[in-house]
Amino acid sequence: MIVRFFVHLLIICMLTVFTQIGGVLYLISILIFRDLPRRLLTFMVLYLMSVLIIVPQLAPIFGREPIKVNDDLVLRSIVYRMLNRNYVTEEMNNTLLNISDEFAQKYPGMKVVCLDANFPFFTGFPLLPHRSHNDGRKVDIAFIYMQPDRSPTNKKVSVSGYGIFEGPAENEKSMPSKCRAAGYWQYGITRYATFGTWNKELLFNENYTRGLCKIILKQPALQKMFIEPHLKSRMKLSDAKVRFHGCAAVRHDDHIHIQI
Ligand SMILES: [Zn+2]
């Protein structure tokens, strides 16, 4: 009995951490039915209806809306949508649309690929493992890559979009080493968050990623961009809005973080 209670509690906590609403829906399902098949079926139906229909209708009450994807602005995977990790404020949506429009104009055929954004409800509710993605005003964007023949591509290496580091060269400043030496063991933890890799032959496209950063930095609403210091100097990004996120965060040489 007590074991069963803790198993349910663990499932509720995990679903809440990963999807925000899943824990509550699971609780409703186990309160209505006593047998496992009906509980599971109820949970799945409730969850799908919520993600696809109810949550997008309710999120505007909390000042959030799903990222408005189009030909030039996409999510890395449908999983981000299915876990409710694709919510932003209207202002952030407009900023993303401006960025992706301009990026596609400058580099025809290229897309802006969004990773984790925010949950739909409650300011202050964090989207773990990100510390600050809790108010609709933050979003992570994937780097741009190229084929071995140097032709640009929209493909990425990591399945999740995280965890493939464009690490510092020997002559570059290495915050990953410094943070690790200072005891921040979690700094490189996203290496375990790739959920697999494909297109391993792809190379970091410094030129196009720099172009994307420049377009992001032009946005009037932009407050800060986080990218690892060695990439900031390698790509010659001198703008004061490009900041170091601190050793207590995770390394940012696998994606760009922006906030407005
Ligand atoms: Zn971020």
Boltz pocket constraint, residues with backbone or C-beta under 6 A from the ligand:
constraints:
  - pocket:
      binder: B
      contacts: [[A, 116], [A, 130], [A, 133], [A, 138], [A, 139], [A, 140], [A, 256], [A, 257], [A, 258]]
      max_distance: 6.0
